Amino acid sequence: MEYREDDFLLLSGIQHFAFCRRQWALIYIEGVWDENGRTAEGRLLVLVKSLPARGAWIEIDLCCGSACASIVAPRTGSVD
């Protein structure tokens, strides 16, 4: 089966849905989510964490912000 780009679900959207369905609906359906100081701070922390980076720390390879997609289950996003 082939999927259009619009068929793919964002991993962040799935995460929002699992965390709070009301927040998910405000963001993805209504488009009316308004940030306050705490949500802006969280968004910035996620942004810094999701910047592509690669390095070694205590003999463990770290890779942040890697893009991923699945055509079996139409999902797209980034992983750490």
C-alpha positions as a printed Julia matrix, in Angstrom:
80×3 Matrix{Float64}:
  0.0    0.0    0.0
  1.29   3.46  -0.83
  0.76   6.48   1.37
  0.68  10.17   0.55
  2.77  12.49   2.7
 -0.47  13.8    4.28
 -1.27  10.26   5.5
  1.74  10.16   7.83
  1.24  10.88  11.53
  3.81  12.97  13.4
  5.39  11.15  16.31
  5.06  14.36  18.33
  1.32  14.3   17.63
  1.06  10.74  18.9
  3.0   11.76  21.99
  0.69  14.76  22.55
 -2.36  12.5   22.14
 -1.01  10.01  24.7
 -0.16  12.79  27.16
 -3.35  14.88  26.92
 -6.09  14.41  24.35
 -7.46  17.89  25.01
 -4.07  19.5   24.31
 -3.71  17.32  21.18
 -7.1   18.47  19.88
 -6.29  22.13  20.57
 -2.98  21.84  18.71
 -3.79  19.54  15.78
 -7.52  19.97  15.18
 -8.44  23.44  16.4
 -5.02  25.04  15.86
 -5.59  27.31  18.86
 -2.96  26.18  21.37
 -1.38  29.2   23.03
  1.96  28.91  24.77
  2.6   30.26  28.22
  5.98  30.63  29.92
  6.18  26.97  30.94
  5.23  25.55  27.53
  7.65  27.95  25.81
 10.42  26.81  28.15
  9.59  23.18  27.41
  9.56  23.83  23.67
 13.02  25.39  23.88
 14.36  22.47  25.92
 13.01  20.03  23.33
 14.47  22.15  20.52
 17.94  22.11  22.06
 17.68  18.36  22.73
 16.52  17.64  19.18
 19.37  19.46  17.42
 21.25  16.9   15.32
 24.41  15.94  17.2
 26.69  12.98  17.41
 29.3   12.2   19.99
 30.64   9.71  22.45
 30.09   9.85  26.18
 31.31   7.16  28.52
 31.9    4.79  25.61
 28.31   5.17  24.39
 27.54   6.62  20.98
 24.85   9.28  21.16
 22.82  10.39  18.2
 20.14  13.05  18.69
 17.54  14.37  16.29
 17.73  11.57  13.74
 14.89  11.69  11.23
 12.78   8.55  10.94
  9.78   7.38   8.94
  7.84   4.18   8.46
  5.95   3.29   5.32
  4.48   0.18   6.95
  2.68   2.21   9.61
  2.63   5.77   8.23
  4.6    7.65  10.88
  7.29  10.28  10.67
  9.34  12.23  13.2
 12.7   12.3   14.9
 14.25  10.06  17.51
 17.09  10.28  20.01
